[in-house]
Amino acid sequence: MLRRSFIPLGASPLWSAFAQTVAANPARDEKFWAIIRKQFPLREGLIYLNAANVCPASLPVLDRHQHFLRDFEADPSFQNRAKFGPLRERVRAVAAKFFGVTTEELAFTRNTSEATNTIVHGLQLKAGDEVVIVDDNHPSNNDSWKNHAKRVGFTIRAVPATQLIESPEKLAELVEGALGPKTKVLALTHVTSSTGVVYPVARLCRAAKEKGIWSHVDGAQSGGMMLVDLRRIGCDSYSTSSHKWLMGPLEAGVLFVSSGQQKNVWPSIVSVGYSEDGKGGARFLEAYGQRDDARLAALEATFDFLNMIGMEQVEARVRQLTTHLMNKLSENPRVTLRTNRAPELSCGVVKADLPQVADLRVLDQTLYKDHGMAFSVTPAGPIRGIRISPHVYNSLEQMDAVAEAFRKA
Ligand SMILES: Cc1ncc(COP(=O)(O)O)c(C=O)c1O
């Protein structure tokens, strides 16, 4: 049996201090979030607002990562490294609980791109088949299908991107309308990185299942940002990255493949540890040869950190920050919001344009240099704008500062 007390996280002074502080502050008020902010190594003066790209790992997570890395490097013998197998399984158990699935349904990848591409290349598609994608998907869940289609000969049907649609029902109808008799895969995004559209994934995966279509959900922007119950969503596969909203170590990812569907996926990489007997569940998709064991072991702290706050509270906080920001920005007549303000249609990501500003890249640089604000920018096109994606380490005050900087821009 793998016991959670195998290496007690509480043994780390950082962990015990964090756990005690959380326990002593039950209210999720500004004081509490200020405590959370102190758990991150973000430099003084930086207003980091690019969670949709990469999040900092918290100090307790860094501490765990460093601990395991030093342990590994101090004694890379098989004897010492034997601990990492059980540790990886312990992480799998924590991750499975986090996403509401079983340990047999999770594989550890290096990121969302790799997890999604495992599905793209692993499903046995042929000429005449069709894959439905959404134009808003990230290239790893969009160009990957197009590229593979060239080799295999299946066709792609792309649903147009729809940032400002009136309801989740309309959004669902748009995607459902694209599913046809030849459709074998529906490749969705849970929350888009461009403007934060929340897709009605549970309804869409149900529609796909009724038609015998594989549903894949890219969860790079939902894992760690909102409560994700994969059983409720009902997808066949789901991918996410540790280094985004989960605030875990860089270059780690999670791939979920539902147990009944694993037999339909070919592994992209086969190396030591690979087994065809089906007994290892989704583990056959993570046999890449030597892995960074320390990083995978540190993933446990990633989930523990979020669980300590509570995922419902994390999502509520992100929504509080983005709602506050959108309210402030919409008081400014020069700002055009590209993000839908309805809570059921967006989460975590705010895209705001200042059409009078000729080059947003220049403004983006100025905001970083003069105000210490770090964003992502889309310089042209229908979703032109500055992307603001706050997380639990940001404050309402920082949202006010962004609105003020936009007012002066
Ligand atoms: C929606 C979405 N999918 C996939 C990715 C790729 O994530 P990674 O670079 O961690 O593979 C991103 C990155 O921004 C993303 O926003």
The ligand as a Gaussian input file, in Angstrom:
#p B3LYP/6-31G(d) Opt

LIG

0 1
 C       -5.381000      25.983000     -24.711000
 C       -3.944000      25.561000     -24.739000
 N       -3.633000      24.323000     -25.110000
 C       -2.361000      23.877000     -25.132000
 C       -1.330000      24.707000     -24.790000
 C        0.065000      24.176000     -24.832000
 O        0.540000      24.040000     -23.549000
 P        2.045000      23.507000     -23.337000
 O        2.922000      24.526000     -23.971000
 O        2.201000      23.442000     -21.883000
 O        2.117000      22.200000     -24.020000
 C       -1.594000      26.025000     -24.423000
 C       -0.504000      26.952000     -24.078000
 O       -0.658000      28.118000     -23.911000
 C       -2.928000      26.458000     -24.380000
 O       -3.248000      27.692000     -24.018000

